[in-house]
Amino acid sequence: FASLEDLQTVRSPPSSPSPPPRCTMGTCFNASRCRGGFKVYVYPRQQGGKVSGLYQRILEVIEESPYYTDDPLEACLLVPSVDTLDRDKLSDNYVKFLPSLASLPHWRGGENHLLFNQYSGTWPSYSGQLDFSTGKAIVAKASFSEEEYRPGFDVSLPLVHDGHPKHGGQASALQSLSNAFPLERRHLLVFRGKRYLYGIGSETRNALHHMHNGGDLVLVTSCRHNADWDKHNDGRCNTDNQLYDMYDYQELLTNSSFCLVPRGRRLGSFRLLEAVRASCIPVSLSNGYVLPFSEVVVWRSSALAVDERHLLDLPYLLRAVPSSHLLAARMQTKLLWDSYFKSVETVVMTTLKIIQNRLYPQAKFTWNSSPGGVAYEPSYSQHVGDFPFHQSITSLHSTGKYSAVILASETALRKSSPLYRLVKTIGQSPSLDKVVIVWTGRGAARIAVPELEVPVVVKENPLEEPLTSRLAWMSDIETDTVLQLSQDCSFSVDEAEFGFEVWKSFPDRLVGFVSHSHHWDYNAMKWVYSTSPSNNFSLLSSDAIFYHRYYSYLLPHHLATRALAVANDPACYDLALGFMVAKVTGAPPVKATHKTTISSPLSAQLKAQREACLNMLANAFGHVPLLYSWVRMDPLLFRDDVSRVRKEFKTLDSL
């Protein structure tokens, strides 16, 4: 047997001599412009300028991102609004009279500029070189060759369809883990696509019929791809076309272990992302091709890059891969699709994050484990162990304690008040490190807290702007774990201790006690926020919820501008937190214990507010990332007919 890493074959050497020294981040990029942070400026659209739909979406994603600035003088990176995506003269999206980039007011030879390109060259050579001067600009380009690519400076992009969605995107075929099985699928290797009868890219595809056996190897091609194809009929076209029509492309992708990704006219192919989304392990046959985001993505864990000269050896190579490696590679394709490829937003944000990573380096490990490198904000910490995603893999936490944050609005704290009882109760928790009471009322707080064995801090900090104020009081918290409570919730020590135990198993998730849900109302054409008890849920009540302190930091650094505006509304902050965690992790929240209520039911006014927030966030995110769960965590021996002495959390049975 052989691993995927063992089967990566040696590429052909470049046919031309090595180019002279080229741009690096040290020679063509002015890092001093980035001292004020990683900000990106987009030049204003030129009146009457032709901009394709795909490039318009790219610019919009940047303008809506937390990196955006409208001041070119504070920008670290500048992006022209001139559409350089398609430089194929035969394409409908080709901009014939491309404005001179040198005329841009802040061009300076291209320094600190970022250019995007999907298609370069045209018939018959399809040269990879662009037909305009890029100067010192960073080029983010699909179909990059090893000869043209400047490692550590340029960014290799995936080739995406013009209709690639701006946000959201299709789910990976492995959205359900059951789809990963059986490990060995019906077909070993498949391909269904064009067979070029002449010109560049035709050699490999013309040889595929030698491997087709109609069983575990299905490799079918069609000559029907140009209006004049019949003029070049080579005698095999009719047979090829008949075989081609016998198979459904999506069915082949779903039922094959490996998917062939041969080069087309250019080095890159749409087939790569189509295979990745289908959790079909890509086999790239494109000598000299720089795979997308290869600066940070370790492709050998999820794909094969095979020399085109070894085409006919593929059946023997692939049959040597053990089943265990198939599962690992298949799971890795889900990570790559969800984190980097599923939408224009993920592609663009990954591109920007790679450039930011050169200025503020983070471990390569973070890019190749869930949830991917985009979720790590290096300004939070340079130590990977401080992030919840790493802790979910290693089960290592900075301390075995949590901090309780209680949002209060009472003007005075009396022994008979719910707040006093809550502070006194939670203070008995053995795992408690500190209590932070955040007073959100008006005027001066008069809070006399009960004596506890842990520190109690009172912060007078009205939550008119939650994003700013929460960052302020988070500085008082030294633990990774935060238990947020509302002042009138009914909560016990056992609930706190058990909830903390559950959170330690899911440190990258939100863990709560009362579940809510959302659904789409087709009559009202809006999202509905539901508090009705149900077997499935997608949201948690914010009255009592555990989360990692990193999320309070990440929220203002990760959300798009419109989403930030919604999150800054006190009524919407907790919903925005749920949206962001679901988007980053691709996982639902976790419910602990069987409770259906922990405080007074939501009033009609508050429920209407949360529903309005839900719809505003759905609009701001461009989709709803929330996921449903049917799982509830109960302690061992919960409600078993045994002695309470044997139970660790004794009071939960009677709650």
N, C-alpha and C positions, 0 to 999 in steps of 0.2 A: 504494500500500500504506500501511497505518497500523499503528502499534504498539498494544499493549494500553493503554499510557498515554494515547495519543491518543484512544482510543475511550471513555474514562470520561466519561459525560455529566453535565451539571449537574443537581443534585437540585431538586425543588420546594421553594420557601421554606416555612418553618414557618407553619402556619395561625394560631398564637397568638403573642402578643408574647413577646420574649425574657424568660426568668425573671430575677429579681433575682440579684445575686452569690451564689454558693453555695460549698460547702465546697471547700477546696484542702488540699494537704498542709501548707501554712503556717498555715491557720486552724483546721483540725479534727483535726490529727494532731500528737501530742506526740513529736517526734523525739528528745527527750532520753531517752526510755525505751529507745532503741535504741543507746545508747552502748556498752553491753556486748555488742553483737552483735545479729544479726537472729534473735531467738528467738520462737517461736509457741506460745501456750498454748491448749489445748482444754478448755473447761469440762467437768466430770464429767457423764456421762449422768444425766438425771433419771429416777428410778425410775418406771416405768409410762409414761414419755414415748414418744410415737409417733415412730419414726425410720424413714424409707424406706431401702431397700437401697442406693440411690445415695448418699444423704447419709451413711450408715454408712461406705461405702467412702471418701468424701471425708475424713471425720474420721480414719479409720484411716491413710490415706496421710499426713496431717499428723503424726499421732502416731508414725509409723514413720520420719519424715524426720529428717535431721540438724538441722533447724531447731527441732525440738520441745523444749519444756521443761515440766516439771510444776510449775514455780513461777511463779504469775501475776505476782509482783513483779519478776521478771527478764525478763518477756516484752515484746517490742516490739509484738507483734500478738496479739490475743485472738480466739478463734473460739467462739461459743456452740454448745452441743450441741443447742439447740432447732432442729428441722428447719423451715427457712424456704424449702426448695427449691420446693415446689409450693403456690401460693396460688390455684389454680383450685378454686372451691367444688364443681365437678362431678367433681373427680378423686378417685380412691380413695386417693391419697396426701395429700390435703388434711388438715391438722391443724386441726380445727374450733376447739378451745380453745387457741389459741397462748399460751403463758406470756408474761407481760410481760417484755420484754428489760430494762426499767428496773429490774427486781428483781434483776438479776445483780449480784453483789457488787462487781465492778470496772467496771461499765458507764460511769459518769461521762459520761452523755449520749451514749454510743456512741464516745467518743474511743478511737482505736487498736483498734477492733473491725472484724472482717471478716465480712460476711454473704453467704451464697450463695443464689442464686435461679435457677430454670430457667423457671418459669411464673408469670406474674402476670395478674390479671384473669380474667374468665369471661364466658360468654355474656350479653348479645349484643355488648358493646362491646370485651371483651378489653383493658381498660385496662392500660397499661404500669406504672401506679403501684401500689406495694405497699400492702396493706391493714393495715399496721402502721407504727409510727414507727421509722425507721432512725436518727434523730438524726445524730450526727457520724460514724457508722460508714461504712467503705468498703463499697460494694455491688458484689459480683461477680455479674453477672446476664446471662442470655441474653436476646435480643430487645430490647436497649437501643435506645431512640430517641435521636436527636440532641438532642431537647428535654429529655429526662430525664437523659441521661449527663453526668457532671461530668468533663470531660477532665483527665487527670493525677491524678485521685482515685479514681473508680470503675474497674472492670475489666469489659470486655465479654467474656462467655463464649460458647463455642459451645453450641448446643442439642444435647445428646447423649441417646441412648436410655437408658431405665432400666437396661438390661442391659449398658451400656458396661463393658468389663472393667477390673478394678482395676489389673492390671499387664499388661505385654506388649502384647496387642492384635493385630489383624490386620495383616499386612504390607501396605505400599503395593503397588499394582498395578505400580509401577515398581521392585520389588525387583530385577528383572532389567532391565538397560538395554535389552535387545532389545525389551521391551514398549513402549518409547517410539516404536517404528516400526510401521507407516509414519507419517510425520508427519501426513499428511492421512488421517484415518480414514474409514470407510464413510459415517458420518453427520456432518453439520456441527453440528447442534444437536438435542438430544433432551430430552423430558420425558415422564414417565409418572406420573400421580398423580391426586389427588382434584380434582373440579370442584365447588366450592361453589355450590349453586343459589341461595343467598341469604346475606345477611349480609356482614360484613367479610371482605375477602380474596377475594371472588368475582369482582370486576371483571376482573382480569388473567387469571385462569384461564379465565373464560368466553370470552375472545377468542383463546385459543391455537389453536383449530381453523382460524382464518383462515390460519395459517402452515403447517399440516401438509400435506405433499405426498407422504408415504409413501416418499420417497427420502432425500435428504440432510437433510430436515427432518421429524423424527418427534416430534410433540407430541400425545399422546393423554391423555384424561382419562376418569374414571369418576364417575358420579353415586352409585355405591353406597358410601356412607360413613356413613349413618345408617339406623336401622331404618325410619324413615318417609320415606325418600328418594323412593319412588314417588308419594307424595302431591304432591311438588313437581316431578314430571316435566314438563320444558318442551318436550317434543316432539323434542328432539335427544338425549336421554339414551340411547335404545336404540342409536342409531348410534354414539354415543361409547363405550358399554360394549362393543360388538362390536369396535371398533378397539382399545380398551384391551386386550382379551383376546388380541389377535393378537401382542402384543410381550412379550418378557421383559425385566424391568427391568435386571437385571445385564448382560445381553447388550447392551442399549442403552448403558449406562454405559461398557462396555469398548470399544465400537466407535464412539464419538463424539468429536469434537474438543472440543466445548463441551457443557456440561450446564446447562439452565435451572434457576435456583433462585428461583422466584417466592415472594413472601411467602405465608404461610398465614393462619390466624386471627391469628397474631402476626407480628411482623416477621421473626423468625428461623425457620429451617426445618432439619429433619434433612438435607435434600437437600444442604446445603452440604458437610458432612463426608463424605457418601456420594460426592459428586463428587470431592472432594479425594483420598479414598482410592483411587478408581478412576483417578486421574491424568487426569480429564476436567475441562477448564478451566471453573470455575463462572462463570455469568453471573447476577449477582444483580439481581433486579427487586423491590426493596423500598425505596421512597423513605423517607429518613430513618433507615435502619437503620445502626447502628454495627457494623461487621464485627468478629468476635472478635479480641481482642488487637491491635486496630488501633493501639494506642499504640506498639507496637514492630514489628508485622508490616506490611510494605509490600505490601498486597494488589494493587496495580496491576501487580505483576510476575507474578502468578499467577491473577488473576481480573478480571472486568469487573463494574463496578457501573453499571447503566444505568437511567436514569429510566423509570418505568413508562409514561410518555406516549410513549416511543420504541419500544414493544414491536414494532410492525409494521415498524420499520426494522432490526430485528436481523439478518435474513438479509443485507442489504447491508453492514451494519457488520462482521459476522463474516467475510464473504468478502474483506474488505479486509485481513485479518491475514495477513502472509507466513508461510510454513512455518517459517522460522528462529525466529520468535517463538513458534510453537506448541511447539517443542521446549524452549525456555528456560522457558516458563510451566509446561509439563508437569513438568520437572525440579524446579521450585520447589514444585509441589504435593506432591512426595515429601518435600521438606525440611519443609514445614509439617505434614504428617501424622505423620511419624516423630518430630519434635521437640516438637510441641505438642498433638496431637489424638488419638493412637492409643489412649490409655487414660485412665482417671481419674487415674492418677499423673501423666501428662504434662500434663494440663489443670490439675491442682491445683498442681504444681510450677512451671508457667509463671506462674500467677496470683501465687504467692508471690514468684517471681523478679522479676516486673514491679514489685511493691511495693518489694522490696529495691532494685531498680534506681533507684528514685526517691531513695533515701537514699544509694546508692553508684553513681552513674551509670556506664554503660558505653556504648561506641559502638553506634549503631543498626545499623551494619554487621554486628555479631556476631549479631543476631537474624535476619538475612535471608540468611545464608550458612551452609553446613554447619559444625558440627552443630547450630547454633541457640544462642540466648542462654543457655539453662539450663546449658550446659556450661561457661560462663565464670564463674569465681569471682573477683569484683572485689577481694577481700582479698589475692589472690595478686599482682596487678599491675593498674595502671590503663592500662597500655600494651598495646594489642591485639597488637603484634608479639612479645610475650613468650609467646604461647600457641601450642601446636603446630598448631591448626586454621588460624590465619592463616598460619603458615609453610608449611603444605601447599599453600596457594593461591599465595603469593608466592615460595616457594623462598628466603626470606630467613631466616637464622639469626644468632643473636647472635655466634657465633664459629665458626670452622672446626675446632673441637676437640671432643673428648669426654673425659669423666672415667670412669675405671674404678673400680668399687666391687667389692671382693672380699670375700665372706663367708667368714670363716675361723674354725676352732675349734681349730687346733693350739696346744698350750701353748708350743711353741718353734719357731722357724723355722731349719731347717738347710738347707745347700746341696743336700742330697739330697732334700729334701722336695718334693712336688708344688707347694706354695704358693710356695716360693722360685723354682722354675723358671717358674711362671706369672707371678710379678711381674717376673722378669728378662726373660721373653719379651715380655710386653705393654709393658714399658718401652721397647722398641725401636720401637714404633709411632709414625710421624711425626705422626699426628693426635692423639696423647695429650696431655692437658693436666695431669692429676693422677691419682695412684693413692690411693684411700682404702681401707684395710684395716679392715674392721669385724670385730672379734674378738668372737665370740659364745659363747666358752667360759666356764668358771667360774674364779675366782681371777684373779691378775694375769697379764697377757700378757707373754711374753718373746720379742718379735719383733725380730730384727735383719734389717733389709731390705737388699737389694742397693743399691748406689749407682746412681742413675738420673739422667738429665738433667732429669727432671720431679720436682716435689715428691711425697713419699710421706707420707701422714697415717695414723696408727694410732688407731682409735677403739675404746676398750674400752666396748662397748655391747651387752650381752646382749639378744637379740631376744625377750624374754619378752612384750613388748607392741610388736609391729612398727610399729603406726601411730604411736606416740609416738616410738620410738627412731629410726625412719627420718627423721622430720622433723628430729630433732636433728642427725644426720650429714649431711643434705642441705644444711645451712648451710655446709658445707665445700666444696660444689660450686658452681663459678661458670659452668659450661657448661650449655647446654640439654640436651645429650645425655648420657645415663648408659648405660654398658655394665656390666651386673651379671654377675658371674662367681662360680661356686662354686670353692672352693680346689682341688678335685681334677679340674677339667676340663682336657682337653687342647686347647690353643688356640694358633693361630699368628698372626703379625703380619699375614699376608695376609688371614686370616679377619677379623681386627679391622678392617683397612682397607676390605675389600670390604663388610663388614657396615655400616660407618659410611656408605659411599657409598650403599648401599641405603636406610638410614634417612633420609638427607637427601632422598630422593625420597618418603618416607612418614613425615614427622615426627610425624604424629598416630597412628601405629600402633605396635604391638609388632613388633620385627624380631628374629628368632632363627634358630637353626641346626638344631635338632632338633625335629621336629614330633610332636605327640601329637593324640589326638582323643577325642571323647565320643560315646556313643550310648545309646539307651534300651533296656533289657533288659525285654521284656514279660513274661518268665517270673518274674524276680525283682522286677519293678515298681520299678526304680531306674535311675539314671544310672550308666553304666560309664565309667571312665577307662581309655583304651587307649593303650599305648605301642608297639603293633605297627606296623611300617612300612606305610604306606598312600599311595595317590595323593591322598587328600584329608586335610585336617587342620583343626582348630579351636583348638588350643592349642599352646603352645611350651614346651619345657623351660626351666626357670628357671636352668639351669647357665650359660647364656650368652645374654643378651638385651639388646637396645638399647631404650630408651624415653626419652620426654621427662620431664625432672625435674618438670614440672607435675603429672604423674599421681600422684607420691608426695604432693603437697600436696592434690590433689583428692580422693583416696580418703577421708580422714576427713571431708571437707566435703560429700561428694556421696552417700555410701551411706546407705541406711535403717538404722535402729538395729540391727535383727536382723542385717543383712549386716555391719555394723561389728563386731559381736561375733564373727562367724566370721572376718573378716579379721584380727582381733587375735590369732588363733592362728597361731604361726609357721609351722605346716605348711600353712596355708591362704592366707597373704598373697598369694603370687604368683598363685594361682588367682583370688583376689578382684580382683587388678589386671587380669587378663585379662577377667573378667566385666565390670568397669567400663568398660574401654576399648572393648570390643565394644558395650556398651549406649550409650555416649556417641557413638561414631563410626558405629555401624551398619555396621561393616566388619570383615573377618577379619584375623588377624595376617598377617605376611609372613615367608616362609621364605627364607633366603639359603643358598646352596651345597647340595650334594647329601648332606651328612653325615647319617647315621642315628643316630649316637651321639657324644657329646662327653665323656662321663665314664662311670663304672660304671653298669650298668643299675639301674633302680629295684629295690630289694629288695621282697619281697612285703609286708613291713610298711609301707614307705613308700608303695607303690602303694595299699594299702588305706586309708592315711591320706588320700591325695589323692582317692580315690574318695569317702570320707566327706565331705571338704571340698566336693567337687563337688555332692553331694546336699544338703548343708546350705546352700550358696549358692543352689542352685536353689529351695529352699524359702524362703530369706530374700528373694530377688529376686522371687519369685512367678512366675518363668519363667526360661528359659535363653536369654540374649541372644547366646550364642556363635554364630558363623557359620563355615561351611566355606569353604575355599579349595583350588583345585587348581593353584595357581601357585607356581613356584619360581624364584628369581632366581639366575642364574649369570652370571659375568663374560663379557665379550666374548671370543670365540675359545676359550671353555671346551672343552677336550678336542678342539679342532680340530687336524688334522694339519699344524700349521705350527710354525715355530721358536719355542721358548720366549722368545727374545729379544723377539718381537713382543707378548708377553702381559704385561699390567700386573700381574696377580696370578699369578705363575709357579708357586707351590707348590700351588695349589688343585687342579690336575689330579691330583696324586699322593696327595691326602688320602683 
